[in-house]
Amino acid sequence: MTLRSKYLDGTGSTDIIYDKLECEYNVEELDNQQLRFPFEGSGNIVKNYSQVGQDLFVLSVLNGKRNGKYLEIGSGRPYYGNNTWLLESEFGWTGVGIDAWKPYVERYNQKREQKSFYKDACLMDWNTFMKEQFPYDNVIDYLSIDIDPAAQTFDALKVLPLEKFQFRVITFEHDYYQDQKTRDLVRNWLQGFFRYELIVPDIATKHYGNDVVESFEDWYIHPELVSEENLHKIREWTNLEHHKNGLVDAKSYILGPSVPIPKTTSKTPKWAVTPFPTLEITTVIPKKGCVVDCVFCPQEILKKAYDDEMRYMSMEDFKRAIDKVPTDVRIIFSGFIEPFMNRHCADMMVYAHEKGHPIAVFTTAVGMNMADLEKIRHIPFDDGPNGGFTLHLPDEEELAKHNVSKRYLKVIQAIKDYNLDSFYLMCMGTLHHKVKEQGIWPEEHIHNPQMWSRAGNLRGEAQLKPELRQFIDTPTVFDVSAKARGLYKEGELTCGCIEDVYHNILLPNGDVSLCCMDYGLEEITGNLYEQSYEDAIPENNQSFNLCGGCENAIPIKDKLAGDRRTLGEIVDVGQSVMEEQRELYLEPTPKVVSEEPKVREVDFIANACSTKCYNIDGYHGSCCSIEDRDYIIGPVGNESQIRLLQEYPEKTWNDFFISYEEGKDLFPDKPTWQDERHFPAMRINTSTERNNCNQYDPIKKNCSVYQYRPQICNDYLCDWLSEELTNNTFIGE
């Protein structure tokens, strides 16, 4: 524990700190037989050094882990009252401390092998520091954070890159007995944004001669990073203690009757039935569907089926899901939508690769940029079934609607130049003339595949997509659904793919869909944000309604008997289609003839927003202003809040955002501002005539945080501009 002195060189008021430096806690010999939660090696401990047993709690949660890693913010003295000395000295842990008072740091470094750094935790460059100190670790076992006063402890926590580094256990001193605000702010931050579990709230003890036992600390765990076997008894005892009087007495919590931890027997995971377990990532599902909108992709069915507001997978949510997935499971970036429509796609690939997963990609490269390629070019893409890096090239018939711009051609040229591992090419029709003119790849290297009915989904899609109808019931589409339906009773079919029922699809909201045929989202097997991977995936040989019309389905009884013939083979359809047969059906899609466009869409939007915003001549920035409308710039999602606070550490949450409690009183006559669902909202400068957003500069007519603006601003499109874009045509890029 340390006071964050006013001046780093120690020239502030330090008399009180000096007195604390010289005093020692009264540490009694530890009767390890009294430990409520014994762990491996606990019988060898003679004494602990932390203030109220934080070190013993960490070891209890992690079952006496040896050679762990720690970060101690407010490292204080080297031994007594220190939360990490026991971990280092008797369990072989390594780590670093941070302290803003020089005498503490000097003494710490004289006495201990692991070092403490003389830094201000609220102002330092954490990204650089963490990469230097933990170059190979994204998961660190323990974070101890204790700075006085408590409000500055929260300031330090806010600038930690918690979206990049996770901790199994956190002990946070909030000093509720002195500061009634910080505790709840921290709880909202850790539980709401980063999904830590407050497993022991309101740890209490007596403070500096006060006979009253008062709350001063909370203990957190990351439920996805610690053993459930250890946690359930801790939860039970916490609930019992906390319900007595709203506090958890530190001494009686750590020391008490031993609670035996029941043994569990390991079992073979469900997915081990296949050597190629796979999780395919749908990084985004826009309301308008995929920008490429391939004729043979059931996007209309997907748009109708997916009605969740959580349409864009954040990097935080991706990590939260992937951290639960065993590294034997291959991660494929494809899903139901072009994966690079999510700007984090390349970072997601790198993260999953560095976690140890095999990686595969199926992409049109629409949305990909040169920076993305630089990030992923080193990845050895997995060459298993349905694996590798597959590039779907544009076709002349526009069966896939790539925007074949100069930028796009530059990207695919770079893909060729980078010579990626396990690289494949495919095209739905005749190779687009611009790609052909580039001469990047010989046409004989480009696979022209037969299309699949997506378990019959293309029949339904054809009712919504007229351009598809000409292909139904032709050799172009491999479709067993019409013949196969009714051949088998419900419950008789399962998946016959080599991945078995373990080629699942992760959706942006965390739902796990059965497979890449399930565009109607009929078969949701679980939610990876809320469940473990094992609980979110199907059971072995489980039967699904979708299988009744799927080319890859297999009768369960045949599968168990060793007969691997799929439904497509059983009904004797779907032989490979010859090129001359396919050409009969590949007439170019008729195009609507319109007046020759004279302006690019991007220029039209820029001009409209700066000179005729909201269809008002001379206006600008109406989406950044409340005006006299019943309008609010909210709600702002968690990811956007975190990004802004991290990119502008000199600002506070209140500089950017308005809470419901404040906002409902700000505009009491506007119903939108009385609805809690619209908060937090962007803060409004009520001193301006148009009630501009705090971040909008009405002189320069721009957003001061444009690069990091919230997603709600990025997605905003007013009704007038939306109609204008629909009613006009524009020059292509």
Helices and strands as residue ranges (DSSP letters): E 2-3, H 15-22, G 32-34, G 42-44, H 54-61, E 69-73, H 85-91, E 94-99, H 102-111, E 116-118, H 126-133, E 139-145, E 147-148, H 150-159, E 166-173, H 182-187, I 188-193, H 194-194, E 197-206, E 213-221, H 228-245, E 248-249, H 250-254, G 270-273, E 278-281, H 299-305, H 315-322, E 330-333, G 339-341, H 345-355, E 359-363, H 370-376, E 389-393, H 406-418, E 423-427, H 433-438, G 443-445, E 451-452, H 457-464, G 466-471, E 477-478, H 481-484, E 493-495, E 503-506, E 511-513, E 524-527, H 533-536, G 545-549, E 553-555, H 556-560, H 567-570, H 579-583, H 601-611, G 613-615, G 622-624, H 638-647, H 653-656, E 657-658, H 660-666, G 671-674, G 676-678, E 681-682, E 684-685, E 692-693, E 696-697, E 702-703, G 706-708, H 711-715, H 719-727
